[in-house]
């Protein structure tokens, strides 16, 4: 059994972690993980983002998942939210593309335009 002091310390650490998640100054990478996204390969994409952010020790970046983004044929879809900037939507993502997005967009600030929804050409 833990003492009151130990429990309070655990509580304070948990609250600090939750506050980090809600900090609006952080970059958010959101991976669409609805059924269509998962079947298109979103899980390995999410894993690649998590691994790359962890490997690079990017403390100002939060990777999360969401449900349906609404563009099934363009899955896996990833949205990047940066404070003070417009959302960037990446489509047809792969783990390799995810690693490149972290390196070029998240670390160096250069959107990978060829992966964005703006580059999509319908058939």
N, C-alpha and C positions, 0 to 999 in steps of 0.2 A: 504494500500500500504506500502511496506517495504522500508526502507531507503537503500541507496547505501552501507552503512556499514553492515547492516543486510544481504543484498544480497551477499556481498563479503564473509561474515562469512559462510553463507550457501554453497557457492561455494567452499571455502577452505575445509570445512568438507566433502563435496561430493568427492573432489579430494583425500583427505586423505583416504577415504574408498576405492576408486578405486585403489589406490596404494597398499593398504593392499591385495587386491585380486590378484595382479600381483606379489607379493613378492615370489621369488623363494625359500625362506627358510621355507615356510609353507608346511604342509602335505596337500595333496589334496585327497579327497574322491570323486570319480566320479561314479555316478549311471547311467547305461544305461536306457534311457527313450524313446526308440523307441516304436512303436506299440507293438512289441512282448514282450518287457520288461514290458510295462504297463499292458498288458493282463496277464502276468505271476506274477504280484504283485509288480512291482518296486516302485509304488507310496508309499505304506506303508513302504517299505524299506527306501526310501529317507526320509520320515517323521521321521522314527526311528533314522536315522543318525543325522538329524538336531536337533531333541529333545535331543538326548544323548550328542552331542557336546555342545549344549546350556546349558543343565543341569550341565555339568561338567566344564563349562566356559573355554573351550579349545580354546584360542585365536590364537593358531598357526595352526589351522585346518580350511580348507575351504571345504565345501560340495557343489558339483555342479552336474549338469546333462549333459548328452550328448545324441546323437542319437544312431544309430545302432552300436553295438560293433562287431556284426557278428557271434554270436554263439547262435542262437535263442533257441535251445533246452536246453541250460544251463542257461537261464534267470530266474530270475533277476541276472544281472552281475554287480559287483562293482569292480572298479580298485582303488588301493591305491598307490599314488605316494609320496615317501619320498625323500627329498633331499639327493643325494649321494647314493641312494639304487636302486635296480631293482624294477620295478613295480610289485605289487602283485595283481593277479586277483582272486576275490572270485566269486563263481558260486552258482546258486540255492539258492539265499539269501532269508531270511525272516526277519521280524522285530526283532525277538529274536536273530537271528544270527548277525544282524547288531549291536545290543547292546553289544554282546559278542566281536565282532571285535573291537569296540571302547574301551572296557575295557582292552582286552588283547593285541591287536596290537597297537592301537593308543596311549593309556596311558602307557602301560607297555613294548611296543616294541617287543612283541612275536607274530609272525604271527600265525594265527589259521589255521594250515596246512590242517586239515580235510575239510575245506570249500574252499580250493583253487582249481584252475583248474588242478593242478598237482595231486590232489587226485581223479580226475574223472576216472571212469572205465566205458567204453562203454559196452553196452549189446550185 
